[in-house]
């Protein structure tokens, strides 16, 4: 019985369904980012975006883009308790990209919104907010790269 069970499991491991992620590493990217300039921006979020885009600035083949970005980050109070202490915040990032290539200039606006509850410990809240900013930056960069690849196809 064990031999049959092991052979079935072994057979299942050898068979694959052919699944390949849409944004796999194997995709060829025919563009690179020559420069990124951040104007009037939130420094922390801008640094996270810049770190996520660094792999696309080292490459020097394909179509080149220059990007000007304006990053705005807001932390607003949504609700307060009866004592007037904030209980829930909304983290909003508004990013405006101006992408210029040899042929044309394109403007892209993105907005990310995230809600968090107030923490008793300010240090933990600050750490959590930094993680949210990192995740926002990853999401923004993936959307930007998708737009650049579409921009490259046209």
N, C-alpha and C positions, 0 to 999 in steps of 0.2 A: 504494500500500500504506500509506503514511504517513497519507493522508487517512482511510482506513478505520480504522486504529488510533486516530487522534485522535478520530474521531467515536464510536467504541465507548467510549473512556475518558471522553469528554465526556458521553455518554449515561449511563454508570454513575455519574458524579458528580451528575447531575441527578436520578437516581432515588434515593430514600431508603427505608430499610426501615421507617421509622416508629418507630425506637427512641427511647424517652424514659426517662431514669433514674427509678427509683422515688422517690428523694428529691430530685427536681428543685426548682429555685428557684420554679417556678410553683405549687407547692402552697400553699394558703392556710392559715395558722396562726391559729387563733382563740383564742390565749391569750398571756399575757405573764407574766413573773416580776417580781413587785413587789419582793421583797427576797431576798437570799441571805445566810445567816449560816453561817459556818464555826466549829465548836466543836472544841477539842482536836485541831486538824488540822495536817498537814504543810503548812507555809506555801507551799513551792514548788509542789506539786501543786494545792493549793487556789487559788493564783493562776492557774495554767493553766486550771483548770476555770472560774474566774470570768471570765477573758478570753474563753473560748469561749462563755460564756452572755451576754455583754454585749449582743449583738444582740437578745436576747429580753427585755432589761430596759428598753430604750429605747421599745419599742412600748407603747402604752397603750390598745389596744382588744381586746376579747374577755375571756375568763375570766382572772382574776388568781390567781396562786399565790404563796405564801410558802414558801421552802425553807430548811430547816435541814439542814446537812450535817456529818457527822463523817468526816473523811478520815484514814485511817491508812496509813502507808507503811513497809514493812519491807524491808531488804536483808539477806538471810541467806546464809551460806556453805553451798554444797551439797557441794563437793568440795575437797579439799586435796591438794597433792603430797606427796612423801615428806619434804620439808623442813618441812612444816607451813604452807606458803604457800597461800592461797586461789587456786583455779584457776577455779571457777565459782560464780556468785552467782544467787540467785533474787530478783527484785524483785516484791513483792506489794503491791497497793494494795486496801484494804478501804474501801468507801465506803457510808455509811448515810445515805440521804436521808429526811427527813420532809417531806412535801408537804402543805400545808394550803390549802384553798380555803374558800369560804363554806359549802359543803355538807358536806365531810368531810375527814378526815385520812388520808393513806396513807403507809406506810413501804415504802421500796425499798432493798434491799441489793445491792451490786454488788462483784464481785471481779475484778481483773485480775492475771494472773501472767505474768512474762516472765523468761527465763533469759539471762544474759550470761556470757561468759568474761572472765577477769581480763586487763587490759591491762598492759603493761610501763610505759606512761606514765600516771601518775595523772590528768594534765590531760585526756588523750584519753578516759579512762574516765569522768571526771566529765562531759565534754561529751556523751558517748554516753548516759550515764544521764539527763541533762537532756532529750535528744531522746526517749528512751523515756517519760519522764514527760509530755512534750507529747503524744505519741501515745496514752498511756493516758488523758489528759484528754480528747482528741478522741473517743476511743471511749466513755468514760463519758458525755460530754455527748450524743453521738448516741443512746446507750441511754436516757438520761434524757428527752430530747426525744421519743423514741418512746413512752415510758411516759406522758409528759404528754399527748401527742396521743391516746393510748388512754383516758387518764383523762378527757380532755375529751369524748370521744365518748360515754362512759357517763353 
